[in-house]
Amino acid sequence: MSYKVDLKNFDEFMLKTDDSETINFKLPKNMGSFSSTKEIINKDVLLFKTNTNIKESLTLNSKSFVSGLSIIINLEGEFKYFDKSNKSALNVRKNSVITKYVNKYDSVMNFDKNSKSSNLCLILRDEFLEKYFLNKIENRDELFSNYENNISTDFEKRFENYKVVSLAKELYNSPFEGELNDLYTQSKVFELIYEELTTIVNEHNNLCTCGCSKINHEDRIALYKAKELIEKADAFYTLEQLCKKVAINEFKLKLGFKELFDTTPGALVLKTRMDKAKILLSSGEYNIAEVSNLVGYKYQQSFSTAFFRHYGVLPKDLIKKRKYY
């Protein structure tokens, strides 16, 4: 049996732009919970963090007269989404990014029994869009016609931007509180907006977003995972090992790093090694031989030479400075 619930007061919650708040909907008959936290980035940008925990098969209806561009990143779980305005249906999966231009929000979300989901949503209001987005879109007549007739426009992309998902995860799990959290949130929000709007403009205007048609969506995900593995510095992989780890061939790995990150895998590995070595040498807990081994060098002399080329100072000089202070 499937239940239906209308999210009352949701419109008022979304439209208020004078205060950040959290709203909790108590679903009847102990069917689960639906909660959303709103953060006001500025008068034209709203951030919502939503979490659902559904115990029974459930249909949630929500309406709002909120207008602008909606960017939804589903970070966990799955559900079915139906937009009544343009009669589009989507199976929303983990890491899905849905971007819509809306004048009236009227949607249905269908959840299976014992399902959980968490997502992040950004609402960009009209004044912001006029300045940074709408004037860059070609053939806008259909977009504005749909808007005036309360029909949502879905922006479909050949390439989902994996960085948008990464930024959304960082925003959803901010490690800070208070004023530092406000600063962190603002910086991440505008970085995410830039990434998504750039992708949309390039796609809409038939421009290649990656500079090379040989890099597809799966490749881009693999490339961002490879970059993340390198920067974590938990282990230092060879190119062959890295390719196997993220399931991509060496040609695409090198090509993709150049196109997406304007560097090479080797250069990023070297930078990560040297940055970690500098921290270890400055900590006062390790000698040069130990640091050399920890950052993956077999020979201490090779490490010292690489360190000097990178920083212009020898490891032993850094240690002397450390001991002096």
BELSUL-V623430 format. One record per backbone hydrogen bond with DSSP energy under -0.5 kcal/mol. NH is the residue of the N-H (numbers start at 1). CO is the residue of the C=O. Records with the same first field share a line. If there is no record, write none. Layout:
# BELSUL-V623430
NH=CO / CO
This chain:
# BELSUL-V623430
3=57
5=59
7=61
8=6
10=7
13=9
14=10
15=11
16=12
21=38
23=36
25=34
26=24
27=25 / 32
30=27
31=28
33=53
34=25
35=51
36=23
37=49
38=21
39=47
41=39 / 45
42=45
45=42
46=123
47=39
48=121
49=37
50=48 / 119
51=35
52=117
53=33
54=115
55=31
56=31
58=111
59=3
60=109
61=5 / 59
62=107
64=105
68=102
69=124
70=68 / 100
71=69 / 122
72=70 / 98
73=120
74=72 / 96
75=73 / 118
76=118
79=92
80=110
81=90
82=108
83=88
84=82 / 106
85=106
87=83
88=83
90=81
92=79 / 90
93=91
95=74
96=74 / 93
98=72
99=97
100=70
101=153
102=68 / 100
105=64
106=104
107=62
108=82
109=60
110=80
111=58 / 109
115=54 / 112
117=52
118=76
119=50
120=73
121=48
122=71
123=46
124=69 / 122
125=44 / 123
129=125
130=126
131=127
132=128
133=129
134=129
135=129
136=133
137=134
144=140
145=141
146=142
147=143
148=144
149=145
150=147
151=146
152=150
153=101
154=152
155=99
156=154
160=158
162=160
164=161
165=161
166=162
167=163
168=164
169=165
170=166
171=167
172=168
173=169
174=171
180=177
181=177
182=178
183=179
184=180
185=181
186=182
187=183
188=184
189=185
190=186
191=187
192=188
193=189
194=190
195=191
196=192
197=193
198=194
199=195
200=196
201=197
202=198
203=199
204=200
205=201
206=203
207=202
215=212
216=214
220=216
221=217
222=218
223=219
224=220
225=221
226=222
227=223
228=224
229=225
230=226
231=227
232=228
233=229 / 230
237=235
242=238
243=239
244=240
245=241
246=242
247=243
248=243
253=249
254=250
255=251
256=252
257=253
258=254
259=255
260=256
261=257
262=257 / 258
263=257
268=264
269=265
270=266
271=267
272=268
273=269
274=270
275=271
276=272
277=273
278=274
279=275
280=276
281=277
282=278
283=279
284=280
285=280
286=280
291=287
292=288
293=289
294=290
295=291
296=293
297=292
303=299
304=300
305=301
306=302
307=303
308=304
309=305
310=306
311=307
312=308
317=314
318=314
319=315
320=316
321=317
322=318
323=319
324=320
325=321
